[in-house]
Amino acid sequence: MNQLISLLHAGGYSCVIANRGETRTFTQRGVADLYTLYNNDSAFMQGATIADKVIGKGAAALMILGGMTEVYADVLSTPARKLFEQYGVKVSCAQEVPHIINRQQTGYCPLETACGEETDLQRLYQIITDFVITHK
């Protein structure tokens, strides 16, 4: 995990994922990379380890759905931590915050707000899909 965290910071990536000897780096904002990966290559996520800059509840849901087994975040929301714990995913972070803040720093992340209190992964996936389609 320390290698992934170092690569995350050194490369300025949004997240770094390692699985079965392969490491992939990602640069898009929000859940875009995770959503694309889950829909196009979910096999790579199964059993993977990830280091991410910011993880809110939506990102956490995609990581759990994909079968990731160990997660690190520079910033992790409390709702994301609770979801990881509920589904038995090992999680660590540099900082835990009550909610992820939006890009404009004016309120909560709209996707985390949309996820609300939902804990069913399939319903969360539908919320995320609706969000991604609406915000393209």
N, C-alpha and C positions, 0 to 999 in steps of 0.2 A: 504494500500500500504506500509506503514512503516514496518509492520510485514513481508511482503514479502522481502523487501529490507534488513532487518536485517537477515532473514533466508538465503538470497542469499550470504551475506558476511560471516556470521557465519559458514555456511556449505561449503563454497568454491565452490558453485555450479555455473554452467554456466547460468542457469535460473531457476526461480521458478514460477509456474503457479497455480493460485487459481480460483476455479469455484464451485459454488453451495456447499460450505462447504468442499470441497476436495482440498488439496494442494499437488502438485507433484513437485519433484525436478529433475533436469537434469544435466548431467555432460559432455556430448560430446562437441567437439569443433565445431565452425562454425554453419551451419544451420542443422546439422545432426538430432538433437533431434526434432526440429520444423518440419522438412520435414517428419520424421517418424510419428510424432504425427498427422500432417495434413492428411497423407495418411491412417493411421490406426485408429485414434480416433478423427476425426475433431469435433465431437459433444462436446467433452470436451473443445475445444477451443472457442466454440460459447458463447460469453458473458463473457469470462474469463479476468482476470487481470494477467499481467506478469511483473516480475522484471528480467532484463537480464543484464549481464555485458557489452556486446558489441552488438549494433544493427546497421547493415548496411542495404542497400536497399533490399537485398535478404531476410533477416530475416523479415524485415518490411512487405514485400509482403506476406510472409507466415502467419504472424500474422493477416494481414488484410483479406486475403482469409479465414482464420479460423474463423473470426468473433470476434476477441478479442476487448474489448472495452476500456481498459485502459492499458497503457504501460509505464514502467520506464526503463531507461538504465543508467548505469554508464557512458558509452560512446555511443553517438548517432551521426551518420553521418548526414550531412545536407541533402543529397538525401533521406535518410530514413525519416527524419522529414517532408520533403516536401510531401512525399508519404502518411504518416499518416495524415497530414493536408488535403490533397486532398480527402482522403476517410473518413474524419471526426472522426478519432480515437484520443482520449485524450492521449497526450504524454508528458512526462517530463524526464529530464535527469540531471545528475551531470555535464556533459561536452559534448558540441557539437563540432564536428570536421568536417572539409571539406570533408574528406574521411576516411574510415577505412584503416588502414595499414596492410599489410600481416604479417604472423607469423614470417617471417625472418627479418622484419623491413626494407625491401629493396625497397618497393614500395606499391602501392595500393592493397587492397584485390582483388583477381582475380574474385570473384563472384560479388562484387560491380562494378568492371570494366565491367564485362559481362552484367550486368543489364543496364548500360549506362543511356540513357535518357528515356528509356521505362517506361511508366506509366500504360499500360494495364495489369491488373492482370493476365489474362490467358497467355499472352505472357511472362510475368515475370515468371510465374510458369513453362513454358516450358524451359526457360533459366536456371532456378534453377534445374529442373529435368536433363537436359543435363549435367549440371555442376556436380551434385551429382553422376550421373552414370559414368562420365569420371574420377572422383577423388576418387573412392572407393579403 
